[in-house]
């Protein structure tokens, strides 16, 4: 089974994040965002979020609302499945 096929077997929500600020001066690191988006697109319940103004060291006050929304969406999805 190849990596792409393995991603398609994941049956839990996945949040793939990337920042839009270059981490390495002079090096195009946009492939990180592209990879995160590709992962989210392959996973059955994948979500991709590009976090504006952030790099690998995301500030807590920036990521907290992103995580809260993701987990809130997950809880709503989980409850809807039980009904």
C-alpha positions as CSV (number, residue, x, y, z in Angstrom):
1,X,0.0,0.0,0.0
2,X,1.5,3.4,-1.0
3,X,1.4,6.5,1.2
4,X,-1.5,8.0,-0.7
5,X,-3.6,4.9,-0.2
6,X,-2.7,4.8,3.5
7,X,-3.9,8.4,4.0
8,X,-7.2,7.4,2.4
9,X,-7.7,4.8,5.1
10,X,-7.6,7.3,8.0
11,X,-11.1,7.5,9.3
12,X,-10.7,10.2,12.0
13,X,-10.6,13.9,11.6
14,X,-7.2,15.3,10.7
15,X,-6.2,19.0,10.9
16,X,-3.3,19.8,8.6
17,X,-1.8,23.2,9.3
18,X,0.8,25.4,7.7
19,X,1.9,29.0,8.1
20,X,2.5,31.4,5.3
21,X,5.7,33.0,6.6
22,X,9.0,31.6,5.1
23,X,11.0,29.8,7.8
24,X,14.3,29.9,5.9
25,X,15.4,33.2,4.5
26,X,15.9,32.9,0.7
27,X,14.5,29.4,0.6
28,X,11.0,28.8,-0.9
29,X,9.3,26.7,1.7
30,X,5.8,26.9,0.2
31,X,6.0,23.1,-0.3
32,X,5.1,22.7,3.4
33,X,1.7,24.3,2.8
34,X,1.2,22.3,-0.4
35,X,2.0,19.1,1.5
36,X,-0.3,19.9,4.3
37,X,-3.1,20.7,1.9
38,X,-2.5,17.4,-0.1
39,X,-2.7,15.4,3.1
40,X,-6.0,17.0,4.1
41,X,-7.3,16.3,0.7
42,X,-6.5,12.6,0.9
43,X,-7.8,12.0,4.4
44,X,-11.5,11.2,4.5
45,X,-12.2,13.9,7.2
46,X,-9.2,16.1,6.4
47,X,-9.1,19.9,7.0
48,X,-6.4,22.2,5.8
49,X,-5.8,25.6,7.4
50,X,-3.2,28.2,6.3
51,X,-2.3,30.3,9.3
52,X,-1.6,33.8,8.2
53,X,1.5,35.5,9.5
54,X,2.9,32.4,11.2
55,X,5.7,30.0,10.6
56,X,6.8,26.8,12.5
57,X,6.6,28.7,15.8
58,X,2.9,29.5,15.9
59,X,1.8,31.8,18.7
60,X,-0.6,30.3,21.1
61,X,-3.1,33.1,20.7
62,X,-3.1,32.5,17.0
63,X,-3.5,28.7,17.0
64,X,-5.9,28.4,19.9
65,X,-9.0,29.6,17.9
66,X,-8.0,27.4,15.0
67,X,-7.9,24.3,17.3
68,X,-11.1,25.3,19.1
69,X,-13.0,25.5,15.9
70,X,-11.6,22.2,14.6
71,X,-12.5,20.4,17.8
72,X,-15.9,22.1,17.9
73,X,-16.6,21.0,14.4
74,X,-15.4,17.4,15.3
75,X,-17.8,17.3,18.3
76,X,-20.7,18.5,16.2
77,X,-19.9,15.9,13.5
78,X,-19.6,13.2,16.1
79,X,-23.0,14.1,17.7
80,X,-24.7,14.2,14.3
81,X,-23.4,10.6,13.6
82,X,-25.0,9.3,16.8
83,X,-28.5,10.6,16.0
